[in-house]
Amino acid sequence: MPFTEKEIKKQLLDRGIHDGRVLAVMQELPREEFAPPELAHFAYRDGVLPIGDGQTLSQPFIVAFMSQEAGILPTDRVLEIGTGSGYQTAVLAKLAAEVVSVEVRASMSFKASRVLRSMGLTNAHLLVGDGYAGWSKGGPYDVIIVTAAAPSIPPALLDQLAYGGRMILPLGTDKQTLWRVTRKGQVYEQEALLPVKFVPLVPGESIVPTPDPTP
Ligand code: SAH
């Protein structure tokens, strides 16, 4: 059961999602596959869904908005920080040439990896690690999307943004704002986009490793 026309209009079109490629991907991607089975029937509601360990599957509008504001081209290479359920990763994989997604919680990365593989999204590479460091080996990236809020921009991510690249990230603690940072040579332009509420980007060493639940 994908999004109905009515929900696409209410959640996306009426709020300023106008990019045809983003809208098409949102329409075709089964969000329920990324939700816990007991919450699958809420998959097309206008909100976040809990995915365990205090983490959330992002609101459809936010996923669409971040993708649209990054201006993703089919040839772009994308770095995502915070794989979570893998839903935003899947959207990015459908819009871009390649996605590298770093997740600090190993069990979440493994679960998301299975879902993405089952959908044949082989251009998404899921890594377990601390997103504060990005993944320099795969850089520079045309687009960087951060799906958890830091107090300030992690310097490694600025380094790994390509010339002309765009980074979309929430910053702040209590009050958060979604920003777009565009790299023009050594100059980084910052634009505030939207007030938002994301889970915090936590330092990697504060996470206790949990084993893969379904080996
Ligand atoms: N877009 C995702 C949202 C996931 S919530 C979705 O729709 O499912 C944010 C994710 O960031 C969580 O999975 C959390 O574990 C992860 N995260 C938090 N701190 C991190 C860090 N330092 N490095 C990598 N991932 C981190």
Boltz pocket constraint, residues with backbone or C-beta under 6 A from the ligand:
constraints:
  - pocket:
      binder: B
      contacts: [[A, 55], [A, 56], [A, 57], [A, 58], [A, 81], [A, 82], [A, 83], [A, 84], [A, 85], [A, 86], [A, 87], [A, 88], [A, 89], [A, 102], [A, 103], [A, 104], [A, 105], [A, 108], [A, 129], [A, 130], [A, 131], [A, 132], [A, 147], [A, 148], [A, 199], [A, 200], [A, 201], [A, 202], [A, 203], [A, 204]]
      max_distance: 6.0
